[in-house]
Amino acid sequence: MPSIAKLLQNLTPDPWREKEGFSQDIEFCNRQILDDSKTDEEISISLREWLADNQPCLFGRMASGPLDLVSFCILREHDLEKSDMHIRDKIQRFRLLWKQEAIRGLRSGFIILAVSRRIVEAEPNEAMKELAMRLCFLYLREEIEEDEIYMDRLTLATPPTVENPDEDSYYEWRVGVNVFASAGDKRWWHDHRIPGGIAFSMNSAGHMARNGSLRRLAEPDAKTPLKPLKGKLGIDSLGTALKFAMLTITNAQDAPGGKATCLRKLDQKTYDALTPKCPFAHAVPPKLQQMNYKNYDGWYHTDVTVPSDYFHPNVDRPAGVKKKDLDFTYLFNDSIDNPDFETTGLGGQIR
């Protein structure tokens, strides 16, 4: 595949965007992020503030805001114009830092943002899709295909227990990898927009939940890397994670063609009797009462890394896009036939 520098040259301006412009929040943040005088750290701060206020995913909003659990790798225009080896090395340095801090409970999420006015102004098409896949390749170090699910891995150290008093235990989670782009703003995939260019976002609800539970139990003077966050516990159980996952889906923003994800009504007559009861049934928010906590609908698959359906100039959802049957069971269904619960929700002990 051509280099990132070459793929940048293949991008074409978006005539629709030139006429339509961006939403006010994206336009404001674009001006900050695309300012050549800003440092990587200043861009990260601007992006963090935007995410905390405008990210429809509540996991990302909390992690970017009061909990400060997101790491950033900012690739500037001058980075993108250098060799792919330079880009790969910068991504891997920040990826390693994210994983090291995640072990200590300091981070759960990671965002790689390719900052470029050319990307911001570009039409979402085959050229942009190729750029996204190449960027993801330099991050995950494996060949990337459209419409497939790719994962990273994240580890958390947990303090000694009565059963294992001499050393920390280590748990590992699979972490989803999802593309976001400025081009999504005001299009049918509006929920996957981001200011500044094109990005990959990684966030582990399972890691956040286990980390939050440890913080809840920690004493202020505990000799552990997991210090309390002054009452800001966020997600401290998989039941809470399920609640926030459902709220994220139902809070999808209105876009051309309607909301891209939505909950289903709970049909007690036909619901699978073997499915465990809702983990937060004792405190169901009004929005979630009588809503299905096992399955939901999406016009895009929330786990697919680079959906080909995004990379068309269409503003409205293309006619060929099919509704997907999606589920939350990775957060609560501890069934032998549901390994996602172990690998993505609960986490697997590796030491």
Secondary structure, DSSP 8 states (H G I E B T S, - for coil): ---HHHHHHH--B-HHHHHH---HHHHHHHHHHT-TTS-HHHHHHHHHHHHHHH-S-HHHHHHHTTT--EEEEEE-HHHHTS-HHHHHHHHHHHHHHHHHHHHTTS--EEEEEEE-HHHHTB--SHHHHHHHHHHHHHHH-S---TT---EEEEEEEE---SSSTTS-EEEEEEEEEEEEEGGGTTSTTGGG--TTEEEEEEE-HHHHHHHHHHHHH--TT-SSS----TT-----SHHHHHHHHHHHHHT----TTS-SEEEEE--TTTS-TTS---TTGGG--GGGTTEEEEEEEESS-TT-SS-GGGSSS-SS--TT---EEEE-GGGT---TT-HHIIIIII-EE--
